[in-house]
Amino acid sequence: MSRKYFGTDGIRGTANTPPMTPEIAMRLGMAAGKYFRRGGSRRHSVVIGKDTRLSGYMIEPALVAGFTSVGMDVTLFGPLPTPGVAMMTRSLRADLGVMISASHNSFEDNGLKLFGPDGFKLSDDIELEIESRMDRALDDKLAAPEALGRARRVDDAQARYVEIVKATFPRGMRLSGLRVCIDCANGAAYKVAPAALYELGAEVFPIGVNPDGFNINREVGSTDTLALREAVLKYRADIGIALDGDADRCILVDEKGNEIDGDQLIGLVATHWQAAKQLSKKGVVTTVMSNLGLEKYLGSLGLTLERTKVGDRYVVERMREGGFNLGGEQSGHIVLSDYATTGDGLIAALQVLAVLVESGKPLSEVARVFEPIPQKLVNVRYSSGAPLDEASVKDTIAAVEKRLGSSGRLVIRKSGTEPLIRVMAEAENADDMENAVNEIADAVRKVS
């Protein structure tokens, strides 16, 4: 069944343009509310968090109207990281959790991520069922006046999340003496991330903590680390931590100002968890985008690497199926299922900080655990149509694949959150990799 509203990570789009309009948000609330109110006569509830985008003020009340109209009680958190919403869904025994965020996208976009009562993102089947109800939501029977839902705001969600995050740090260990730069991307973690690090003893230098509704992810955050790299050098920090707009991913910067991606973080955590006998399985789960160098490195440790489609939800699904407790994406989604049900940038960073404290070594010495195979990703924006279905593009991809043979790898896919074709090539020879990416990207541009 084709999807009309949901993509690879909930619903996402430009604010005030379908599917990210108040009407569609209200219909989602009505449809999801009816789905999760099935069975029993008890009160049913939903929790809602958001990041700092201006359009959150428009989407949030629309959701509240939808949920309360079908009899769902609503608890509003205000700005809170996506993993915090997942945690609070389970902690408060809510039937559903909703995060209003477009993650690493600019302020013009917004999105809706949904979590079930177990704190995990909804399955494809449940999303499709909710989607099928959305178009008829306005015609369905609503709650009687006496059965309408109630809405309330809570003030302690951020404090509760900080305490949960701090509890994932090794007991008895402190960050005293460490200088930490934290870039909150002017997003959902702008209060909680600096607070958690400070309370664990670090000397904290925050940037990206002055949201104005428009500056989320603008020249800050995990997708643009220049400001963080400059801050690390300016403040002589031991580590820089870059979160994205909803704080479910992180990218690190070492004391020399060099960026460290999610693949290296997964390799680092896997190394130390294996030594500490913390890995539940002799392997980790990543996506097709992870560098082949990581796979070879893990193999040298006797660990396997299992790949999924792009999207942390698919990583989590495979982790649950196979009993893995470590997985993630090159982009910085690191899933540590002993602590969280989805990617959590702050918790992932704390695992690295624990290694720094324990080893006494600088980040530059401990975080680069493998040598990446040359890899490049190019995003090609398109306006309409299906570029990957064009014969000329297919022919180009086939020719490049044949030329690379067993010495390289291609991953070409349509983004599930933006009108982009993502072209990734990997090859032992850097020139072969560069030529492969450019050739395919040019072919896509010609038909876009």
N, C-alpha and C positions, 0 to 999 in steps of 0.2 A: 504494500500500500504506500503510495507516495505521500510525502509530508507537505502540508500547507503552511504550517506555522513553526513547528519545531525543527531545529537544525541539529548539529552535532553536540551543542551544549545549550539546550533550552531554546528559548525564542530570543532573537536578536535582530535589531534593525535601527534605522535612523529614527530618532524621536519625532513623534507626531506624523509619522509615515507608516502605513501598514508594513509589517505587523506590530509595530511598536506605537500604537495609539491608545488613548484612554478607553475607547470602546472595546478594543480587542483585549486589553488588560482586564476590563470588567467581565467580559465573557469568559476569559480564562478563569477568573475567580469563581464565577458561577459554575462552570463546568467541572473544575477541579474540586470545588466545594461539594458538589453533588456526588462526585465519584468517591470522595473520602468520607462522606457522611453515611454511606451504606451500612446498614446493620446496627442494631442496638438503639436505645433511646437516650443514651448519655449525651452530654454536650460534646461537640466536636470542635477542634481548634486548629488554627494555622498561625505560624510565626512568620514575620516578615522583617528582613533586614535590607539595607541598601548601601550603595556607595555614595559619593558626594556630587554626582551629576545634577545639574539643574533640573533635568526632566524627571528625576526621582520624585520631586514634589508633585508632579502630574500623575505619574504611574501609580504611586503608593495609594492615594485616596481612591483611584479607580479600582484597584484590587480590593481594597477594604469594602467598597460598595458591592462588588460582586460576591465576595465571601459572605458578608453579613446578610445579603439578600436571600441567601439559601440556608441561613441558619448557622453559619460557622462563626465561632468566636475568633477574634483576631488579636494577636499580641504584636506590637510594633517595637522594634529595637532601635531604629535610627541607624546611623552609620556603624557597620560591623562587618568584618571580613567574611567572605563566603564560608570558609570552614567554621567560623563561629556560628553562623546560622545553622549549619548542619549539626553542630554539637548541641545547640540550644533546642533544636527540633526534638532530638532524642532525650535530652535532659529534662525538658518540660513536658514530655510525653504528648507532644502535639501530633496531630494526624498528618501534617504537611508543613514543610518549610519552604519559603520563597525568598530568593535573593534577587534584588533589583540591581543589576549591574551588567555592563558590557565589557567587563574584565579589563583588558589592556587597550581597548579601542578608545578613540578620542571622545570628548564630551558630547558630540552630536549624536552618538549612538547610545542605545540602552538595551537592556536585555532582562530576561527572567529565567532564573535557574530554580528548578524544583527538586526538593528532597522529600523522601518518604519518611515514615515514622521511625525507621531505623537509622536515619541520618545519611543514607546513601541516595545518590541521584536516581531518579525514576528510570525504569527500564523503557526500552523502545515500545514495548507492548502497552504499557500504561500511558505513555505520552500519546500514542496513537488513539487510545480509547478516549483520553481527555480531548484531544483534537477533534475527534468525531462528534463530541458533544458541544463544542464551542459554537458551531454555526447555528445550532438550534437552541442555544442557551436562552435567548431572549423570548422564545416561545414556550419554554418549559415552565412548569408550575413553581412559584416562588414560595418562600416560607410565609406562614401566617404572621400577622402583626405581633402576636405574643411570642412567636418563635424566632424572631429576628436575632441575628448574632450581635455580639457586643464587641467593641474595640477598646483597647487600652494600650498605653505606652508604658514601658518599663525602663527604669533608669540604671539598673545594675547589670545589664547584659554585657557591657564592655568589661566591667570589673570581673565578672564571672569568667569571661573568656581569657582574660589575663591570667587568672589563677590556674585555669586548665592548662594553658600554654606553659607556665612556669613549672607545673608539675611534671612535664615531660623531660625537664633537664635533670641530669643525674643528682640524686639526693646528696647533700653535703658539699656539692661543687658550686663554686661561685665564679662570676666573671670579673672579680676584683682585679684591677690592674690592666684590663683590656680596654682599648679605645675603639669604639664601634661607631661607624657612620651608618645610619639607617635612612634609606630613601623610601618614603611611603607613597610616592607617586601622586601626592595630593588626593589620595583615595581613602578607602574604607578603614585602613589601619593607621590613620594619621595620629590617633590618640593612643591606641592600644599597644602598638609595636614599640615606640620609645619607652612607654611605661614598663612593659615587661622586661626589657633589657636593663633599664635603670634599676628596677627592683631586684634583679639578679646580680647587681653589683657593678655593671659596666659603666664606664664614662661614655656618655651617649652624645653623638653629634647628629641631630636629625635634619634632614632636608625633605622637601616635598610634603610639608605638614601644614600648609596654609591653603586649603581648598577654598575656591570661590564659586564653584559650580561649573566653571569653564576650563580650569587648568588641570584636570585629572589626566595623568599620563603625558602631559605636555612638556617635553624636554626633560622628563624625569621618569623614574620607574624602570622596570626590568627590560623594557624594549628600547630604552635610550639611557645608557649608563654614563654618558659623558659627564654630567653634573656630579654623579657619585664618584667617578674616578678622580675628578678634580678635587672633590671634598676630602677623599681619603688622603691624597697627597698634602693638601692644605693643613689638615688637622693631624697629620702623621698617625693615622688610624691603623690599627692592626687588621681590620677587616671592614669591608663595605657590604651592606645588604640592600639589594634593590628588590622591592616588592612591586606588584602591578596594582591596578586600580582596585581590585577586590581582594588582593593579598593571598591568592591561592597559589601563587608561584613566586620564586625568587631566583635571582642571579647574584652571584657574589663577585666582589672585587678584592684582590689581594693587596697587601701593604705597598706593593710597587705600582698599583694602579691598573693591573691587568685583570680583564674580565674572566670569570670562570662560569661555564655554562652548566646546564642541568645534567648532561651526561657525566661530567667530571664529578658532580656532587653525588650522583648515584653510585659511581665507582668508589668514591671515598667512603660513603656510608656503608656500602657492601663490604669493603675491605675490613672496616672496623667492627661491623656487626658480625661478620664471619669469625673474626678473631675472638670476639666476646661471646660467641655461640648464641647470638640474638636472631640470626636468620632462621625463619621457620621452615624454609626450603632452601636447597642448594641452588639458588638462582634468583633472578629478578625479572620484572616485567617492564618493558618499554614499548615504544611505538616504532613504526617503520622508519621514522626520521632519525633515530639514534645512530650515532657514528659507529661504523664497523670496528673502529679501534676499541670502543668500549666492549664490544662482544668478544674480541680477541683477548682483551685484558681479563675479563671475567673468566674466560675459558682457562687462562693460565692459573687462576685461583681454584679451578675445579667447579666453577659456577656456570650455570646456563643463563642465556638471555632469551626470553620469549618476547616476540614482537606482536603488537596489535595494530589496529587502525589508529589514526591520529585522534586524540581526544582522551583526556584523563578518565572519562567515564568508562571507556573501553579497557584502559589499563586496570581500573578498579575491578571491573567485571571479571577479567582474567585472573587477577589476584585472588578474588573471592573463590572462583572456581577451583584454582590450583592450590590454594592455601599459602600463597606468598604474602610476606609482610613488607616487602620493599618494591617499589616501582616508580615510574615517572616518565617525564618527557624531557627532551633536550631543552625545551623552552623554559624549564624551571618548575614545572609541576612535579613536586616530589611527594609521593604518597607513602606515608608511614602508617600502615593500618593498625599498628599497636596503639597509636595515639589518635588517629583521625580517620574519618571515612572518605575524605577527599583530599586533594592537594592543599597543603598549608605551608606558605612560604616562611612564616616565622618559626614554626616548629622544625622545619627542615634546616633553617639557619642555626638553630640551637644545637642540632646534632653536630654540625661542623664546629661550632664554638666549643662544644664539649671535647672534641678532638684536639683543638688548639690548647685548651687548658691542660688536658691530660699529657699531651706530648711536649708542651713547652716550645714548640717549633713555630716559625712564622707560617702564615697561610700559603705563601708561595712555595714552600717546601713540601707541604702535605696534600695540597688540593689538586695538583696535576698528576693524577695517578696513571694516566696512559697518554700515548702520543696519538692524537687524532689522525685519521686518514683524511687527506684533502677533501673537503666537502663544501658545497656552496648552495645556498637557497636564494632563489629570486622569485619575488611576487609580481605577477603581471595582472594589472587591473583590467577588467573588461566591462563593457556597458550592457551587453545583452547577448542572448544566444547561448550556445554551448560550444566554446572553442575546442574542447577536447574531442568533440565528435566530428570535427572537420577532417576530411581526408588528408589534406596537406599536413596537418599537425600529426595525425596518426602515422603517416609515412615518415615524417622527420624523427619521431620517437623511435620507430622501428629501426631506422638506419643508425641512429645513435646507439641504441642498445646492442645492435650487431657489432658496431665498431668497438664498443667498450668490452664486450665479451665478459669473461670471468674476472677481469681486473677492475671492474667498476659496478656501480649500482645506480639506478634511477628511481625516484619517487615523484610522480607527477599527479597532482590531485586538485580538485576544486575545493576551496575553503568552504567550511560549513557555516562560517560566521560573517564573511565579507565577500564581495564580488571579486575574488582573486583566484587566479590559477597559481598554485605553488609548484615551482619547478626546482627539484633538488637533485644534484648529481654528486656522486662520490667516486673517486678513482685513485689508484695508487700514484698515478702521475698527475701532478697539479694542472699541467697544461691540458691534458685530456679532460679533466673535470671542468675546467673553465670553458673549453670549447663546447662541451656537451650542454652545459647550462645555457650558454649564450645562443646556441643554435636552436634549441627548443623554445626558449623564451622569445626569440625573434619570430619563430613560426607562429606562436600564439598571438603575438602582437599584430601580425599581419591580418588575422581574421577577427580581431577583437574590435 
